[in-house]
């Protein structure tokens, strides 16, 4: 499995709108096992995105999906920046079935 964890900064006052946009159509991404968007309780403009994919290729392919491209275009003006990002190798856990 392939995982990503990243922290994104929304433009001031845009966090809730950005979260709503990021949560649209999230179930239609082949190979995506988990996609979680969370508010950062210590920063009113920050969010965390945690993703688990079957593999890195599925993640890369998702960036070409029409709904993802549309979301990226709509989100761009709401994003102030990205300040943390790491790749992981998920092995399982509550709510995540092991790779089969």
Backbone as JSON, one array per atom type, in Angstrom:
{
  "sequence": "XXXXXXXXXXXXXXXXXXXXXXXXXXXXXXXXXXXXXXXXXXXXXXXXXXXXXXXXXXXXXXXXXXXXXXXXXXXXXXXXXXXXXXXXXXXXXXXXXXXX",
  "N": [[0.84, -1.18, 0.0], [0.28, 2.33, -0.4], [0.83, 5.43, 1.1], [-0.07, 8.81, 1.94], [0.46, 11.74, 3.78], [-0.45, 14.94, 4.47], [-0.18, 18.46, 5.17], [-2.13, 21.24, 4.65], [-2.5, 24.68, 3.97], [-5.18, 26.83, 4.08], [-6.41, 29.72, 2.36], [-6.97, 32.69, 4.28], [-9.97, 32.41, 6.08], [-11.07, 30.56, 4.33], [-11.05, 27.88, 4.92], [-13.23, 26.04, 5.59], [-14.73, 26.04, 3.21], [-12.82, 25.0, 1.46], [-12.41, 22.46, 2.57], [-14.99, 21.35, 2.15], [-14.99, 21.25, -0.65], [-12.85, 19.48, -1.12], [-13.94, 17.16, -0.2], [-15.88, 16.37, -1.98], [-17.11, 13.91, -4.21], [-15.26, 11.88, -3.4], [-15.42, 9.12, -3.27], [-15.1, 8.02, -5.75], [-12.6, 7.2, -6.73], [-10.52, 5.07, -8.17], [-8.66, 2.49, -6.61], [-8.26, 3.86, -4.26], [-8.16, 3.51, -0.86], [-8.57, 4.87, 1.48], [-9.41, 8.17, 2.37], [-8.99, 10.91, 4.08], [-9.98, 13.96, 5.43], [-9.07, 16.45, 7.65], [-9.59, 18.94, 10.17], [-7.09, 21.12, 11.46], [-6.71, 21.5, 14.77], [-5.13, 23.38, 16.01], [-4.65, 25.47, 14.31], [-6.46, 27.72, 12.6], [-6.61, 27.91, 9.85], [-5.56, 25.65, 8.71], [-5.46, 22.31, 7.34], [-5.38, 18.73, 7.47], [-4.59, 16.07, 5.32], [-5.05, 12.73, 4.85], [-4.18, 9.9, 3.12], [-4.72, 6.64, 1.72], [-3.67, 4.33, -0.59], [-3.91, 1.68, -3.04], [-1.51, 1.47, -4.41], [1.29, 3.54, -5.46], [0.96, 4.15, -8.14], [-1.83, 4.13, -8.57], [-2.49, 6.41, -7.11], [-1.15, 8.43, -8.58], [-2.51, 8.16, -11.02], [-5.03, 9.0, -10.24], [-4.86, 11.73, -10.21], [-5.36, 12.51, -12.76], [-8.02, 12.16, -13.19], [-11.19, 13.41, -14.27], [-12.92, 14.62, -12.3], [-11.14, 15.12, -10.24], [-9.29, 16.84, -11.44], [-11.03, 19.01, -11.9], [-11.68, 19.69, -9.25], [-9.15, 20.46, -8.3], [-8.7, 22.74, -9.86], [-10.79, 24.41, -8.94], [-10.07, 24.6, -6.25], [-7.59, 25.85, -6.15], [-7.53, 28.82, -5.84], [-8.26, 28.94, -3.17], [-6.25, 27.91, -1.66], [-3.52, 28.54, 0.38], [-1.05, 27.45, 0.72], [1.26, 24.65, 1.1], [2.58, 22.89, 3.8], [3.63, 20.61, 5.02], [4.48, 17.29, 4.21], [4.43, 13.85, 3.68], [5.37, 10.57, 2.58], [4.08, 7.32, 3.11], [4.05, 3.81, 4.08], [1.45, 2.13, 4.48], [0.35, -0.54, 6.58], [-1.88, -1.68, 7.65], [-4.64, -1.7, 9.99], [-7.22, -0.44, 12.18], [-10.18, -0.2, 10.42], [-8.97, -0.33, 7.97], [-8.47, -2.57, 5.52], [-6.14, -5.24, 4.97], [-3.8, -5.37, 2.22], [-4.76, -7.3, -0.56]],
  "CA": [[0.0, 0.0, 0.0], [0.97, 3.61, -0.5], [0.15, 6.44, 1.88], [0.35, 10.2, 1.94], [-0.07, 12.58, 4.84], [-0.02, 16.29, 4.16], [-0.84, 19.59, 5.83], [-2.4, 22.29, 3.69], [-2.99, 25.93, 4.54], [-6.2, 27.52, 3.29], [-6.4, 31.17, 2.43], [-7.74, 33.09, 5.44], [-11.41, 32.33, 6.01], [-11.5, 29.64, 3.28], [-10.84, 26.48, 5.3], [-14.43, 25.22, 5.49], [-15.07, 25.89, 1.79], [-11.82, 24.11, 0.89], [-12.74, 21.11, 3.06], [-16.18, 20.89, 1.43], [-14.59, 20.94, -2.01], [-12.0, 18.29, -1.11], [-14.74, 15.98, 0.16], [-16.81, 16.03, -3.06], [-16.76, 12.81, -5.12], [-14.07, 11.15, -2.98], [-15.59, 7.68, -3.39], [-14.97, 7.6, -7.13], [-11.19, 7.17, -7.09], [-10.06, 3.68, -8.18], [-7.45, 2.2, -5.86], [-8.21, 4.62, -3.01], [-8.69, 2.77, 0.27], [-8.93, 5.8, 2.54], [-9.12, 9.57, 2.07], [-9.51, 11.6, 5.26], [-9.66, 15.38, 5.55], [-9.28, 16.82, 9.06], [-9.19, 20.29, 10.6], [-6.0, 21.23, 12.42], [-7.29, 22.26, 15.86], [-4.22, 24.43, 16.46], [-4.48, 26.5, 13.28], [-7.76, 27.91, 11.98], [-6.54, 27.88, 8.39], [-4.86, 24.44, 8.27], [-6.11, 21.01, 7.3], [-4.54, 17.55, 7.22], [-5.18, 15.09, 4.41], [-4.42, 11.42, 4.99], [-4.64, 9.05, 2.02], [-4.15, 5.31, 1.55], [-3.92, 3.83, -1.95], [-3.37, 0.35, -3.32], [-0.11, 1.7, -4.76], [1.58, 4.91, -5.91], [0.43, 4.33, -9.5], [-3.23, 4.52, -8.46], [-2.53, 7.81, -6.68], [-0.78, 9.27, -9.73], [-3.6, 8.09, -11.99], [-6.17, 9.76, -9.74], [-4.65, 13.15, -10.51], [-5.85, 12.74, -14.12], [-9.47, 11.99, -13.25], [-11.86, 14.7, -14.52], [-13.43, 15.26, -11.09], [-9.99, 15.59, -9.46], [-8.8, 18.02, -12.14], [-11.98, 20.1, -11.63], [-11.52, 20.09, -7.84], [-7.88, 21.18, -8.19], [-8.9, 24.08, -10.45], [-11.63, 25.2, -8.03], [-9.4, 24.78, -4.96], [-6.36, 26.65, -6.26], [-7.59, 30.14, -5.2], [-8.51, 28.8, -1.73], [-5.07, 27.31, -1.02], [-2.42, 29.47, 0.64], [0.21, 26.72, 0.59], [1.44, 23.32, 1.68], [3.76, 23.02, 4.65], [4.15, 19.32, 5.46], [4.08, 16.22, 3.3], [5.27, 12.66, 3.77], [4.87, 9.33, 2.02], [4.14, 6.23, 4.08], [3.71, 2.48, 3.61], [0.46, 1.57, 5.43], [0.34, -2.01, 6.7], [-3.17, -2.11, 8.16], [-5.13, -0.99, 11.16], [-8.67, -0.39, 12.3], [-10.82, 0.47, 9.3], [-8.21, -0.51, 6.74], [-8.19, -3.98, 5.28], [-4.81, -5.46, 4.39], [-3.75, -5.57, 0.76], [-5.07, -8.67, -0.88]],
  "C": [[0.88, 1.24, 0.0], [0.17, 4.65, 0.27], [0.76, 7.82, 1.73], [-0.3, 10.9, 3.13], [0.46, 13.99, 4.56], [-0.83, 17.34, 4.9], [-0.92, 20.73, 4.82], [-2.91, 23.52, 4.43], [-4.0, 26.55, 3.57], [-5.95, 29.02, 3.38], [-7.26, 31.58, 3.61], [-9.25, 33.07, 5.19], [-11.95, 31.32, 5.0], [-11.43, 28.17, 3.68], [-12.09, 25.62, 5.11], [-14.84, 25.0, 4.04], [-14.1, 24.93, 1.1], [-12.09, 22.66, 1.31], [-13.93, 20.55, 2.3], [-15.83, 20.48, 0.0], [-13.77, 19.65, -2.06], [-12.79, 17.01, -0.82], [-15.77, 15.6, -0.91], [-16.26, 14.86, -3.88], [-15.54, 12.0, -4.69], [-14.22, 9.64, -3.12], [-15.34, 7.15, -4.79], [-13.52, 7.58, -7.6], [-10.68, 5.73, -7.03], [-8.73, 3.52, -7.44], [-7.32, 2.96, -4.56], [-8.89, 3.84, -1.91], [-9.18, 3.69, 1.38], [-8.51, 7.21, 2.13], [-9.79, 10.36, 3.17], [-9.03, 13.05, 5.25], [-10.01, 15.79, 6.98], [-8.85, 18.27, 9.3], [-7.99, 20.17, 11.54], [-6.52, 22.08, 13.57], [-6.41, 23.41, 16.37], [-4.03, 25.57, 15.49], [-5.78, 26.6, 12.5], [-7.77, 27.91, 10.47], [-5.96, 26.57, 7.85], [-5.75, 23.2, 8.28], [-5.06, 19.94, 7.06], [-5.29, 16.63, 6.28], [-4.36, 13.81, 4.54], [-5.02, 10.49, 3.95], [-3.97, 7.69, 2.08], [-4.62, 4.79, 0.2], [-3.38, 2.42, -2.08], [-1.89, 0.45, -3.65], [0.05, 3.13, -5.28], [1.02, 5.18, -7.31], [-1.04, 4.74, -9.48], [-3.35, 5.98, -8.03], [-2.21, 8.73, -7.86], [-1.91, 9.31, -10.76], [-4.8, 8.94, -11.54], [-6.07, 11.24, -10.08], [-5.11, 13.52, -11.91], [-7.36, 12.62, -14.24], [-10.15, 13.36, -13.44], [-12.34, 15.39, -13.25], [-12.29, 15.78, -10.21], [-9.41, 16.85, -10.12], [-9.72, 19.23, -11.89], [-11.84, 20.61, -10.2], [-10.23, 20.89, -7.65], [-8.05, 22.61, -8.72], [-9.74, 24.97, -9.53], [-10.91, 25.51, -6.73], [-8.23, 25.74, -5.01], [-6.47, 28.03, -5.59], [-7.82, 30.1, -3.69], [-7.29, 28.31, -0.96], [-3.98, 28.36, -0.86], [-1.08, 28.76, 0.51], [0.16, 25.35, 1.23], [2.67, 23.39, 2.56], [4.3, 21.71, 5.21], [3.63, 18.26, 4.5], [5.01, 15.03, 3.54], [4.57, 11.48, 3.13], [5.03, 8.25, 3.08], [3.85, 4.91, 3.37], [2.75, 1.85, 4.61], [0.5, 0.04, 5.4], [-0.96, -2.55, 7.24], [-3.56, -1.3, 9.37], [-6.65, -0.98, 11.15], [-9.25, 0.4, 11.13], [-10.11, 0.31, 7.98], [-7.9, -1.98, 6.55], [-6.8, -4.15, 4.67], [-4.89, -5.66, 2.88], [-3.97, -7.03, 0.46], [-4.5, -9.04, -2.17]]
}
